[in-house]
Amino acid sequence: MPHVEHGMAVGIFGGSFNPPHAGHALVAEISLRRLRLDQLWWLVTPGNPLKDVNELAPLARRLAQSEVITPDPRIKVTAFEAAHRIRYTADTLELVRRRNPGVDFVWIMGADSLASFHRWQRWRDIMAIMPIAVIDRPGATLSFLSSVTAKAFSRARIDEDEASRLARTPAPAWTFIHGPRSSLSSTAIRNAG
């Protein structure tokens, strides 16, 4: 787990990153700026329970590729879930909170993930553990409000203009951040290769 200091605002951007690409880097950049983060943990997961692990490149390769496209020193590429044998986001976030008292965290995900978020293990717990920033992705802008999660937690949504205070807002809290979008997709990149 990367080193943090008491009082920091830290974003956790988790994913398979299979492979990582400029669209992921854009989400990280937008998150750092709009959420006013001191650090962003680029968390390369050993595997996603909702995806086919047979298509997954080795973790070491995905880590190395992620390092190459994240030159900002505030971005810390990590795969600590593998060392702790964690499979589910709720368990990851509980561990992060326990190990880092006094640090304000926010979970970051692309808007395309919001549509299926209600299928994640303990998704309601995730909403209760840590505030969430949902970053705009092509094709997801209009549909995010109709998602199960957006409807279930509509009262916990804070205005995008208040995104800079999200990490310091008690959960459940979430926001949707519009901005530049990249049409790049890891699936499309794998299929083209």
Disulfide bonds with the S-S distance in Angstrom:
none
